[in-house]
């Protein structure tokens, strides 16, 4: 492209994102506008010392989501800070986030500093979809996309997921029976088990017993390993690599957790594959409706199947638990919204005791509740992108290629310019078209080619669970004044136990 054209198209992008810049520059030529572009050095931000003090002395690692709000208030929508060894540019405005994402290229990179990748290299494991890059990622994405993104394919998991929901209801009743009380303590821990059982049913089409009265020890350990791995992710990424050999514990714990998760996934895959092989040997027809089977059919090397299934199991646990826990927490505190949702479920299901995938697809209030929950509590409060092959424009700055750009979703989804009363739970805001909303202000499943591949499965799972829980129970808080705030543990999770009363209807 000729140089002038390049400059003109760059500056037109700049002006679309920043019309006020146009007013300021008036009739100046595009070249003049581009010259006004500032560099990385001009971006404001805290000193390394004060940022590290925030992180390690003011419990900053668990308050990373709040640091987004503080950073934006102090420095504006773009600021830079060092997270451990890595210089990060933080972007906390929907138009600027859109600008970054629209330049992400053919094979978007989420972040290339990942200790997750170091672990896989160290152990010789294959990357799964979460960690793969480039052509390898593209190939995995198109294989998995066929079975995880098409609405009809996803609807087919509805039956298996509903069986898991039936066991969840039984388990909630069992817990009440054991404690002789409608109160269920620490609902997130119940929903971790539900999440793991749900994603296992999709992956293996078998049940692994997470919702039985006696939960198998290996599932408890798997869930514990995910927790530890997420906490250690922040520590291992905040430390320069050479410190891993001096302060060994975080890296060691991180690796032990991954070792357990990989071994757990491999155990289940091998078991399922052996069952299939036996069937084939007996001359029986094999008709798998589960994801692992599809992956094996695609002739992916087994190493890659292990890598992908481990990452999908991991992705399906905390996300589902967090979305369900916060949904019930907010619904218990807003009884009129809970009642409206209950009526919607009853009207659409028309006496059917088990609402199906096609029922929940016709529940606008249900969808609005989930959107609002994920706006207030985005499971991934800060996502990231690295543009590896060229410098990009972000607002008035030129960001050099390979810079880690942190997208501050928690800050934008609580920005009152786009969501009046931003800290209030108001699902109705999603029911009417609101001109003030910006399409990139709340994007809990990410954006574009690299967005969440499990989105449809997650939505279906949460809708089916909520529909059935609210059909069986009215959910009330333990005490009105028991406020639970979110904290960051790589993902956004409840800072303390959420205890709720489940009153039989
Ligand atoms: C409420 C539930 C969930 C939320 C809010 C959520 C959110 C996200 C977000 C924000 C991303 C990053 C997107 C981006 O970078 O643009 C992501 C990626 C991903 N999610 Fe989810 N997720 C959820 C549930 C699930 C489930 C249940 C699965 C598995 C079945 C899953 C599998 C994945 C995978 C594999 C990726 C990586 C995609 C890629 O890199 O191509 N997620 N998710």
Boltz pocket constraint, residues with backbone or C-beta under 6 A from the ligand:
constraints:
  - pocket:
      binder: B
      contacts: [[A, 110], [A, 129], [A, 130], [A, 131], [A, 141], [A, 199], [A, 311], [A, 312], [A, 315], [A, 316], [A, 317], [A, 319], [A, 320], [A, 323], [A, 374], [A, 378], [A, 379], [A, 380], [A, 383], [A, 384], [A, 443], [A, 444], [A, 445], [A, 446], [A, 447], [A, 448], [A, 449], [A, 450], [A, 451], [A, 452], [A, 453], [A, 454], [A, 455], [A, 457], [A, 458]]
      max_distance: 6.0
